[in-house]
Amino acid sequence: MRIAYICCDPGIPVFGTKGASVHIQEVVRELRSIGHEVALYAVRSGKHVPDDLTDLELHLETVADVEPAEREQAQAHAAERIVSRVIADGADLVYERYSLFSTALADITAATGVPGILEVNAPLIDEQRRHRSLVDAPGAAQVLHRQVAAARATVCVSDPVADWVRRRTADLSDTGAGDIAGRIHTVPNGVSVRRIQPQPEDPDRLVVTFVGTLKPWHGVADLITAAALARQSWSLRIIGDGPEMDSLRSQAGRLGVEVDFRGAVAPQDIPAHVAGSAIGVAPYPDLGGGEQQYFSPMKVLEYLAAGLAVVASDVGQVPQLLEDGSGRHGVLVAPSDPTALAAALDDLAACPDRRARMGRSGRLLAEQRHSWRRTVARILELAGLAQGGER
């Protein structure tokens, strides 16, 4: 099949370093690996093009950085231009990452009759209201309705996201759009078990590593506090950048914690920066309830694939990924509790055999249940599509 992959979200550079960028690259990579031709249509490129995607067909429609109302309209207009381009280029399948003001999937499928898959990664309307600015809320709601109604399958990264989509589109079945709820599914994020491979621990020091964007909802401040409370000897490595970088550096200085800040790293270079690590940590804070913990934590999956012992907060989808805290694949701790986090890290730091068992078990779990190949195959299956085309 020729697949048009569309991302009209101006906050996501498709060749960037954030988790959303990695997600796009991995899905595209897997679709190509199973024999499909993929063309990527986006509004923002980014500078970190992976070596194996340099030949990817990429079409850009830029969105100007203007005032919110104009920006929302500009997103819609960019999506309209993408629709025209996809129709002219031809496609057998439209795969769109949900964004606030794009009805590209709905417009293309209506004009051509090809099937469409809508991927929803977050409750964007609520996020935009809470963290940024949403001017045309009714318009954003209408977009979601049109996209979900048109999609053969809407795949959501977590149960809370799927529940949000169902609530937001509950009235669609009364409009003759069919069994909408039955076409909304949960498919968690995957991980590349080819790109990410287990590597030996550093023989000279025990390294605890965090990978991710430095934003408040990732809990890195709690991790630095935990490092100050540690009783075992371990070193802290932080891979990523973001708005909290300066405050985290200041915090580490005040507490006398030596932190190896690596900054933003291209996805293809993450394995080299994780190399030598013994423990991967995901210290998510308490955000005030299950509905706020709607993410599908790619960092936890990457730690498993890398064969690291995992310490993570007991929130959201994390217990499912670690099989409900059985202890075989990782350790769950209470969120927003640096003392508990420090104790869990100290316990693992003192037990190399336990770390090794956990790492082997986690790698096997990543291979058997969480590879991107399995994830993409599941998405195509839910849309009624086989690997070679439509069933």
VOBAVEX-267180 format. One line per 8 residues: their letters; for each residue x, y, z of C-alpha. Coordinates in pm, 1 decimal. Layout:
<pts>
A	X,Y,Z  ...
</pts>
This chain:
<pts>
MRIAYICC	0.0,0.0,0.0  92.2,363.6,-40.8  25.0,520.3,299.0  -12.6,892.8,359.1  100.9,960.0,716.2  -21.9,1303.1,827.5  80.4,1516.5,1127.0  -64.0,1869.1,1131.8
DPGIPVFG	42.8,1946.4,1488.6  284.4,2245.2,1479.2  417.6,2143.3,1820.2  566.7,1823.6,1681.1  876.3,1830.8,1460.8  860.4,1495.9,1285.4  1239.6,1476.7,1296.0  1275.6,1615.3,1647.5
TKGASVHI	1387.4,1469.0,1980.1  1062.3,1460.2,2179.5  864.9,1143.0,2239.0  599.8,1238.5,1982.0  871.3,1267.4,1718.4  1006.3,925.1,1809.9  655.4,781.6,1788.2  604.5,912.1,1434.3
QEVVRELR	942.2,787.3,1317.5  891.9,441.0,1461.4  545.7,392.7,1309.4  671.3,510.1,970.8  975.5,286.2,1001.5  765.2,-20.6,1079.6  517.9,47.6,800.7  808.8,66.7,559.0
SIGHEVAL	974.8,-243.2,700.3  669.5,-458.2,624.9  665.7,-344.8,264.7  447.2,-34.7,249.2  535.6,287.4,71.2  500.0,580.6,311.4  475.3,950.3,233.3  489.6,1185.9,531.8
YAVRSGKH	285.5,1507.8,527.4  359.2,1747.0,812.8  377.3,2110.6,920.9  713.5,2098.1,1099.6  1025.1,1905.6,1005.2  1297.7,1923.2,1271.5  1671.4,1878.2,1225.7  1741.1,1522.8,1342.2
VPDDLTDL	1672.9,1305.9,1039.6  1759.8,940.2,1117.4  1999.4,775.1,875.2  1742.5,516.1,769.2  1475.5,779.0,694.5  1679.7,1016.4,478.5  1499.2,882.7,170.9  1151.0,924.3,320.5
ELHLETVA	913.1,1120.6,98.9  834.4,1433.0,302.5  590.4,1713.1,217.9  582.1,2021.3,441.7  311.0,2286.0,481.5  437.6,2536.6,735.1  226.5,2713.5,998.3  333.5,3064.8,1095.5
DVEPAERE	400.4,3143.7,1462.0  126.5,3403.4,1504.7  -142.3,3488.6,1760.0  -353.3,3190.8,1879.1  -668.1,3263.4,1674.1  -467.6,3311.8,1353.7  -255.6,3009.9,1434.2  -561.1,2786.9,1468.9
QAQAHAAE	-687.0,2905.6,1130.7  -341.1,2857.7,980.9  -339.6,2496.4,1101.8  -672.4,2433.4,932.6  -549.3,2592.1,609.2  -228.2,2386.1,617.7  -439.8,2073.3,656.9  -648.3,2176.9,354.9
RIVSRVIA	-333.6,2209.7,145.1  -220.3,1866.7,263.1  -556.4,1721.6,159.9  -509.1,1853.3,-193.6  -155.9,1718.7,-207.3  -249.9,1370.2,-82.5  -537.9,1342.8,-327.2  -309.1,1449.5,-612.1
DGADLVYE	-32.8,1209.4,-505.6  -267.8,918.9,-441.6  -289.3,695.5,-134.3  -433.0,357.4,-39.9  -452.7,442.5,331.2  -456.2,763.8,533.7  -293.0,744.3,876.4  -327.9,1068.1,1072.0
RYSLFSTA	-197.2,1167.8,1411.8  -484.4,1363.1,1565.5  -432.0,1737.1,1591.8  -672.5,2011.4,1696.0  -767.0,2171.3,1364.7  -702.2,1916.5,1090.4  -984.0,1730.1,917.3  -743.6,1589.1,658.8
LADITAAT	-838.3,1225.8,718.3  -1211.3,1298.6,694.4  -1171.3,1508.5,379.8  -942.3,1262.6,200.1  -1147.5,953.9,282.3  -1467.3,1132.0,173.2  -1311.6,1235.2,-158.4  -1133.2,909.5,-242.2
GVPGILEV	-1301.3,629.5,-47.8  -971.1,502.1,91.3  -969.7,383.4,454.8  -835.4,600.2,733.4  -673.2,536.7,1071.7  -681.2,810.8,1334.4  -422.3,795.2,1611.5  -504.8,987.6,1930.4
NAPLIDEQ	-217.0,1040.5,2171.3  -367.3,1283.1,2421.2  -691.1,1468.0,2508.9  -567.8,1765.2,2310.2  -869.9,1990.1,2359.1  -832.9,1966.5,2737.5  -453.6,1998.1,2717.9  -473.4,2309.6,2501.3
RRHRSLVD	-719.3,2475.2,2738.5  -516.8,2388.7,3046.9  -161.2,2454.1,2933.7  -179.2,2688.0,2634.9  -462.1,2878.4,2464.6  -768.3,2748.6,2280.4  -973.3,3013.0,2100.6  -1208.1,2809.1,1883.4
APGAAQVL	-1313.4,2533.0,2124.1  -1635.9,2451.2,1933.3  -1434.2,2421.3,1613.1  -1186.1,2185.5,1779.5  -1472.2,1969.0,1906.7  -1622.8,1955.4,1559.1  -1288.2,1847.9,1414.2  -1265.4,1556.3,1655.3
HRQVAAAR	-1620.0,1449.0,1567.0  -1552.2,1454.5,1194.0  -1222.5,1269.6,1220.3  -1350.3,991.7,1447.2  -1665.4,946.8,1240.0  -1457.7,911.4,921.9  -1188.4,678.9,1057.7  -1217.6,307.1,1007.3
ATVCVSDP	-1031.5,274.4,1338.1  -938.3,529.5,1603.4  -641.6,401.8,1804.2  -562.7,562.5,2140.5  -241.2,519.0,2336.6  -414.0,451.7,2669.7  -752.0,367.1,2819.8  -800.9,720.5,2961.7
VADWVRRR	-744.1,867.5,2614.8  -987.2,617.5,2460.5  -1245.5,702.5,2727.5  -1199.3,1072.6,2653.7  -1260.6,1017.6,2281.7  -1572.1,811.4,2356.9  -1711.7,1080.3,2586.3  -1637.6,1353.5,2336.1
TADLSDTG	-1802.5,1164.4,2048.8  -2082.8,988.2,2237.8  -2351.4,1162.8,2031.4  -2211.1,1049.1,1695.7  -2394.8,715.9,1688.8  -2723.3,909.7,1690.0  -2623.2,1085.5,1367.8  -2609.9,773.3,1154.6
AGDIAGRI	-2232.3,743.7,1180.2  -2257.9,383.5,1295.4  -2093.5,208.0,1586.9  -1836.5,474.2,1670.3  -1752.2,338.9,2015.6  -1677.5,-1.1,1864.7  -1417.2,157.1,1637.5  -1226.6,326.2,1921.7
HTVPNGVS	-944.9,109.7,2057.7  -652.3,124.1,2299.7  -312.5,42.4,2150.5  -24.1,146.4,2381.5  302.7,278.0,2247.5  568.4,34.7,2135.9  946.1,23.6,2143.1  1215.5,-53.9,1889.5
VRRIQPQP	1382.0,-376.3,1996.7  1619.1,-341.0,1702.2  1737.9,15.3,1762.8  1760.2,-33.8,2139.6  1970.8,-325.7,2261.5  2096.7,-427.3,2608.1  2449.4,-311.9,2690.8  2682.7,-382.4,2984.9
EDPDRLVV	2673.7,-167.8,3296.2  2958.0,77.1,3353.7  3215.1,-126.7,3554.7  3335.8,176.7,3750.3  3011.2,330.7,3874.5  2640.8,253.1,3896.0  2447.2,482.9,3663.3  2079.6,571.0,3712.1
TFVGTLKP	1935.8,723.9,3394.0  1632.5,934.1,3305.8  1533.8,988.8,2941.5  1271.4,1246.5,2847.8  1167.3,1607.5,2812.1  1237.0,1819.3,3117.4  884.7,1929.4,3205.1  710.8,1933.1,3545.0
WHGVADLI	491.7,1628.6,3473.7  799.6,1406.9,3431.7  905.6,1448.1,3795.3  1277.7,1506.0,3744.9  1291.7,1743.8,4042.5  1182.5,1452.0,4265.4  1457.8,1239.5,4112.7  1725.7,1495.9,4196.4
TAAALARQ	1590.8,1519.9,4552.0  1604.2,1138.8,4571.5  1968.9,1147.5,4461.8  2042.6,1383.6,4752.1  1874.6,1136.0,4990.5  2055.9,829.1,4855.3  2254.8,608.3,5093.5  2408.7,392.0,4823.5
SWSLRIIG	2660.2,521.4,4573.5  2500.7,582.1,4233.6  2542.1,844.5,3964.3  2257.6,1030.2,3797.2  2240.6,1081.2,3420.0  1965.4,1290.6,3260.3  1915.6,1267.1,2884.5  1686.2,1534.9,2746.5
DGPEMDSL	1614.3,1906.3,2750.0  1318.3,2128.3,2821.7  1187.3,2430.2,3010.5  1296.6,2297.4,3351.2  1664.5,2255.9,3259.8  1785.2,2572.2,3436.0  1583.5,2511.5,3753.3  1697.3,2147.7,3767.5
RSQAGRLG	2061.8,2249.5,3732.6  2012.8,2503.0,4011.6  1842.3,2244.0,4230.6  2124.8,1995.0,4178.9  2377.8,2264.1,4271.7  2190.0,2359.7,4589.8  2162.9,1996.1,4700.0  2520.6,1911.8,4611.2
VEVDFRGA	2411.9,1643.3,4363.2  2640.0,1578.5,4068.2  2424.3,1521.0,3759.4  2539.8,1429.1,3411.1  2304.9,1645.1,3203.3  2330.5,1525.6,2841.7  2078.7,1766.7,2687.6  1860.5,1691.1,2385.1
VAPQDIPA	1969.6,1381.6,2194.5  1853.2,1259.9,1853.4  1650.3,938.0,1884.1  1901.4,733.5,1687.0  2173.2,839.5,1934.5  1979.2,748.7,2251.1  2128.7,395.7,2279.1  2481.0,538.1,2285.4
HVAGSAIG	2387.4,779.4,2565.1  2205.3,511.7,2765.4  2507.3,280.8,2736.5  2658.6,193.9,3074.7  2335.6,255.5,3264.6  2216.9,6.4,3525.7  1873.1,146.8,3616.9  1616.7,344.9,3418.3
VAPYPDLG	1385.0,569.0,3616.0  1044.0,722.7,3539.8  959.5,942.4,3844.3  617.7,1068.9,3734.9  454.4,1293.7,3997.8  99.6,1275.2,4127.6  -102.1,1486.3,3883.9  -429.8,1457.4,4071.8
GGEQQYFS	-602.6,1142.2,3953.5  -609.2,871.7,3692.7  -759.2,1088.5,3419.0  -453.9,1314.5,3433.4  -216.0,1018.3,3393.3  -326.8,942.2,3037.9  14.7,898.1,2877.3  168.7,580.7,2739.4
PMKVLEYL	523.3,605.5,2877.1  770.3,533.5,2598.6  1065.8,581.9,2833.0  959.5,281.4,3042.3  943.7,65.8,2729.5  1284.2,190.9,2617.0  1433.6,99.1,2954.5  1288.0,-251.8,2921.7
AAGLAVVA	1427.9,-289.8,2570.3  1767.8,-170.3,2691.2  1771.3,-444.6,2953.4  1771.0,-200.2,3244.6  1615.7,-254.1,3582.4  1326.6,-7.4,3606.6  1202.7,211.4,3890.9  883.2,398.7,3805.6
SDVGQVPQ	595.2,577.6,3972.3  279.1,377.6,4032.6  59.2,589.3,3804.8  -139.7,559.4,3484.6  -40.5,285.0,3245.1  294.8,213.9,3412.0  171.5,-79.7,3627.1  29.5,-248.6,3316.6
LLEDGSGR	359.5,-217.4,3132.7  546.5,-362.2,3429.4  281.4,-631.2,3481.5  125.0,-477.6,3792.1  441.8,-446.7,3992.6  520.4,-817.5,4006.2  880.7,-716.5,4062.9  1008.1,-920.2,3770.6
HGVLVAPS	1041.1,-627.5,3532.2  1053.0,-323.2,3756.9  976.5,-159.7,4089.2  676.2,66.8,4143.7  694.6,353.2,4392.7  445.4,610.0,4515.5  444.3,924.9,4299.6  580.8,1253.9,4433.9
DPTALAAA	770.6,1071.2,4709.4  1147.0,1128.8,4674.5  1218.0,928.4,4992.7  1047.2,617.3,4852.6  1218.1,673.3,4519.1  1560.6,697.4,4682.5  1495.8,378.8,4882.5  1393.7,182.5,4572.6
LDDLAACP	1699.4,300.6,4380.1  1925.4,222.2,4676.4  1783.0,-130.6,4703.1  1852.9,-202.9,4337.3  2194.1,-38.8,4353.5  2287.5,-283.1,4629.2  2164.3,-593.0,4439.0  2346.9,-656.2,4109.5
DRRARMGR	2197.8,-1003.5,4067.7  1844.2,-867.1,4105.3  1918.4,-592.7,3853.6  2049.1,-848.6,3605.6  1741.9,-1071.9,3642.8  1511.0,-775.6,3607.9  1695.0,-653.0,3299.7  1677.0,-990.0,3124.1
SGRLLAEQ	1310.1,-1029.1,3207.5  1230.7,-675.1,3091.8  1407.9,-724.8,2760.8  1209.5,-1042.1,2697.0  886.7,-860.1,2782.4  972.2,-581.4,2535.4  1043.2,-833.3,2260.5  735.9,-1045.6,2316.4
RHSWRRTV	470.5,-783.9,2391.4  579.3,-430.1,2314.1  775.2,-417.6,1989.4  669.3,-158.1,1735.6  615.5,-440.2,1487.6  347.1,-591.6,1711.6  198.9,-248.4,1776.8  172.7,-150.0,1410.5
ARILELAG	40.3,-494.2,1313.8  -232.1,-455.0,1577.3  -328.8,-111.6,1444.8  -360.6,-241.0,1088.9  -560.0,-539.3,1213.3  -807.7,-314.1,1395.7  -859.7,-121.4,1073.1  -933.4,-444.6,887.6
LAQGGER	-608.1,-430.3,695.7  -356.0,-705.2,642.5  14.5,-632.1,600.8  -3.6,-655.2,226.4  -320.1,-451.9,182.2  -691.5,-460.0,245.1  -851.4,-790.1,346.9
</pts>
